[in-house]
Amino acid sequence: MLFAGGRSSAEMKECAATTETTVLLQTTSSVVQHTPVSPLPELTSFATVTLSSKSDISTSSTSSVVADLSVIANLLPNTESKWSRWSPWSDCTQTCGSGTRHRNRTCVAINDKAVFAPISCAGKSNQMKSCAEWKCPVAPFVTVHPESKVRMPGQSVTFCCEGEGNPQPEIEWFKENNVIDKSFYNHNNTLEINDVQGLNGSYRCRAINQFGSEFSNEADLKVLENSEDSCSSMPSSNNVTLPPGCFVNGTNSTTVDVGECEPIACVMRGVNYSSSCSDPPLCCGPLFTESVLVKCGFAISFGLSVIKGCGCGKCFEKETFISGVVIGPDGSPATFVDLVFKGKSVGSTDTDGKFSFPVPKTTRRAVVTFKDQMNNKFVEEDKLFVVEEGQTAVYTVKLREKPAPVIFNASEPLDVPLGSDSSDSFADLELPENALLTEDGSIFSGNAKATVSVTDPRNQSDIESAPGDFSSMNEDGEEELLQTFGMIKVNLEDDNGKQLTMSKPMKVYLDPEKLNLTVSGGIRLYWLDKKTGRWREAGKFLLEDGKNRRRKRSGRTFLAVNVTPSLAKHDLNFDTPSERVALRVTITKDTTNDNYASDKVLVRVICLNPNGYMEKVTVNRLACVVILRNADCYVQALNLRENIFYEPYPNSIETKDIFKNVGGSIVSSKGKGTTIKSFRFNSILNGSDGPTYSVNSAGEEKCTVSLNSALAPQTKTAQFVFKIPESISSYNLLRRVNNWPEESDKSKCFVRVVHEGKKAIFMASGYKGKNFGDGELYGYHVKSSEPETPGSSKQVVCLQFRCPPENTRNKAVFLLVTPLSTTKNIDIKFNEMNSRLKVVDIFPECSGITHPNNALGKRFCAPYWLKALFTFKDSTRCFQERNSTHLTFQ
């Protein structure tokens, strides 16, 4: 056998007998052991090194190496090594759902040598195998909720319900709070009733298995008297204030009662309802209208549509959207933040921090993850949104800046203080040593980084940044609100940013003194289930003597809980269930500004002692919010479309009656560039006169009754009322008259109008035909202009119109833009930058438009082919796009 350098084995033996020593070098890596080495595995390449007594070095290769004795000693292989016995298998990293076990061994030398040398053994030093390869038990949750229905006597109805869990849950049905006996109504996932006579009321289902249960949302069954349809034929009053300088023709009236049909689901006689989960999309709407002539000065007039009769008909099915704005701690927009819903990307925030995306119509609670992967400035946050079918849930999401990571040796235990201020922590987090695993499941050693996001219950700003409402399900499946005593989310990485996972439980210690807790506690550990948007209980905090703590010994008593590895990656919440009340909040109707028309208003209730916050978006100017009972609370109303806080109504001088039952006052606080006014009150339950109500069928019926209903409470104590700030003086009126469906947030069309001088009011009317006849009117938008920038003489207004339809023969909308109130006559001309609009006449559908002599307005065509010129996400974006297509008045 020949070795490197061409020497035979005989020559090697001969060389070994001389005063020089020859050793073999392995070119692969080895482990340094402070004992002599044992036999090496077969080597792939070798080199011979000669060490003389004079400590000079030569090799048989063409190059030479110079090193001191210690370096050479570290390279000397000892050919007498072996593996130790395998260690016992570790505990499984999971109790279910497929985990891993580990064991290891050490390469050791057999014979002692005088020189410290590296050793090497063939094979791996650790092994891993799968364990707990069975599905985890999962408490059930409802995935399909029954829908409210309206019927007439003799008609049938079907309610549907589905749930998930492990094992698969059974479905029970309830009317009011009474279980429905299967011997009377044979049911499973569907409940079918052949004749609804006398069976009106509330229905709900419950998914149940041995690990828990959950009730669905309630579905109301309204059984109405026999009639042609269930809608009230008489519209309710809806007064609209006309633009300045405009009057009803022949009168001095500046207001018109245009009427309103309550947009609720309805039923028609003679309709055959099949055994389906969802009814045909029928709702109350206008059946009969008439036009009222409005004149503005001598030259301008338009027809205002007035509803004279309501009835049941097909209604437009709206998409369900989640939208809003993401901000940082200082209120500035958080740009280019990625959004993830159900494991899939659904977009990112824009340069204003805004976002919008559709969700399935059955969605009721959605957990969205916000990831700041571009700027890497903010903590990855999970946020819960509560949505209603066909509504746009609009929220403000506040992200927290990333805290500095804690760098630690993974082979040693780690203690992290928890609190907004580390010098005043309310709890501690302990991680055991050798508890981190790499992506391949092997034990990680070396420096790791722990980033711990903390929600301090003593800090109101932290509470507002929490993932969402504090609700869970008790063992009976009923919703319960939680009083939080802190929240954390832990992220573990190696030096290269690769994720690490826990293999051992970590431990949380709560300090009762810092949280004003009794020693008995009653605190529980919860984790956020992204599928359901609910907090799920995972354990209880138990008393522990501080003298027994491994690292921070203390003479005081703590509340401690173990967090299993499978929960360590989730949002964690330290809570206890709390009693609830329902709070009724309403918004006054504005007759001059649709942007503040009282819907898409976020009602936010922040409670302290106990701590928590709840949010709900108004529907038909009303929100019934379930909140913590016996707490010191603040309620605010925010129009998220315009980012304007509403004001409590009436003013502070007239609030004596409002606080009759709950005490409190109107308070002011400073926000970013604004003053926020809130109702402050005690969430006690004092009688049934409001504004708080019992969380039961009777109380919720009073809390949720429509403002248009004859049963709506009339007392001054019935609700907290908010109004539009008096500082809002702009005029904004949008009316859909005929075949103008509500568009998604990504497909609204606007025309941008620019003029110099004082504020003016403009009107854009959209028509189906180029004759601009009243019978072809889609609708109109009347709005005040605003300075392009503060102090600027240039005024801008964005007027919305029906987008050009794709699937019609003409594929165009014909627009008339008219100034309604100005100080002088205005001629119109196009800006040079938008000369592309001049070519619209080449499209056949746009040719032949006539312009009346001495007309103040401008007629033009918006073809489908040029839809992109007019499409904006919202009016704010249109206003900001200075180079967009626009009309110039002068």
Sequence and secondary structure as in RCSB ss.txt:
>XXXX:A:sequence
MLFAGGRSSAEMKECAATTETTVLLQTTSSVVQHTPVSPLPELTSFATVTLSSKSDISTSSTSSVVADLSVIANL
LPNTESKWSRWSPWSDCTQTCGSGTRHRNRTCVAINDKAVFAPISCAGKSNQMKSCAEWKCPVAPFVTVHPESKV
RMPGQSVTFCCEGEGNPQPEIEWFKENNVIDKSFYNHNNTLEINDVQGLNGSYRCRAINQFGSEFSNEADLKVLE
NSEDSCSSMPSSNNVTLPPGCFVNGTNSTTVDVGECEPIACVMRGVNYSSSCSDPPLCCGPLFTESVLVKCGFAI
SFGLSVIKGCGCGKCFEKETFISGVVIGPDGSPATFVDLVFKGKSVGSTDTDGKFSFPVPKTTRRAVVTFKDQMN
NKFVEEDKLFVVEEGQTAVYTVKLREKPAPVIFNASEPLDVPLGSDSSDSFADLELPENALLTEDGSIFSGNAKA
TVSVTDPRNQSDIESAPGDFSSMNEDGEEELLQTFGMIKVNLEDDNGKQLTMSKPMKVYLDPEKLNLTVSGGIRL
YWLDKKTGRWREAGKFLLEDGKNRRRKRSGRTFLAVNVTPSLAKHDLNFDTPSERVALRVTITKDTTNDNYASDK
VLVRVICLNPNGYMEKVTVNRLACVVILRNADCYVQALNLRENIFYEPYPNSIETKDIFKNVGGSIVSSKGKGTT
IKSFRFNSILNGSDGPTYSVNSAGEEKCTVSLNSALAPQTKTAQFVFKIPESISSYNLLRRVNNWPEESDKSKCF
VRVVHEGKKAIFMASGYKGKNFGDGELYGYHVKSSEPETPGSSKQVVCLQFRCPPENTRNKAVFLLVTPLSTTKN
IDIKFNEMNSRLKVVDIFPECSGITHPNNALGKRFCAPYWLKALFTFKDSTRCFQERNSTHLTFQ
>XXXX:A:secstr
 B TTS BHHHHHHHHTSSSEEEE  SS  EEESS  B     S   EEEE TT  EEESSSS     HHHHHHH
   B EEE         S SSSSEEEEEE  EEESS  SS EEE  SS SEEEEEE  S   EEEEEEE    EE
E TT  EEEE EEEEES  EEEEEETTEE  TTTS  SSEEEES  TT  EEEEEEEEETTEEEE   EEEEE  
SSSBSS SS B  EEE  TTEEETTS   EEE  B    B  BTT    S SS   EEEEEEEEEEEEEEETTTE
EEEEEEEEEEEEEE     EEEEEEEE TTS B  S EEEETTEEEEE  TTSEEEEEE TT SEEEEEEE TTT
  B  EEEEEE  TT EEEEEEE  B    EEEETTS EEEEESSSGGG SEEEEE TT EE TTS B  SEEEE
EEEEE TT HHHHHTSSS  EEE TTS EEEEEEEEEEEEEEEETTS B EESS EEEEE HHHHT  TT   EE
EEEETTTTEEEEEEE EEEEGGG SSS  SSEEEEEEE TTTTTS EEEEEEE EEEEEEEE   SSBGGGSSSS
EEEEEEEETTTEEEEEE BTTEEEEEEESS EEEEEEEETTTTEE EEES GGG TTTTTTT  EEEEEEETTEE
EEEEEEE    SSSSSEE SSHHHHHHHH  TTSTTS  STTS EEEE  TT    EEEEE SS     TTSEEE
EEEEEESS  EEEEEEESSTT  GGGEEEEEEEE EESSTT SEEEEEEEE    SSSSS EEEEEEEEEE SS 
  EEE GGGGGGGGGGGSGGGTT    TT SSEEEEEEGGGGGGTEESSHHHHHH TTS EEEE 
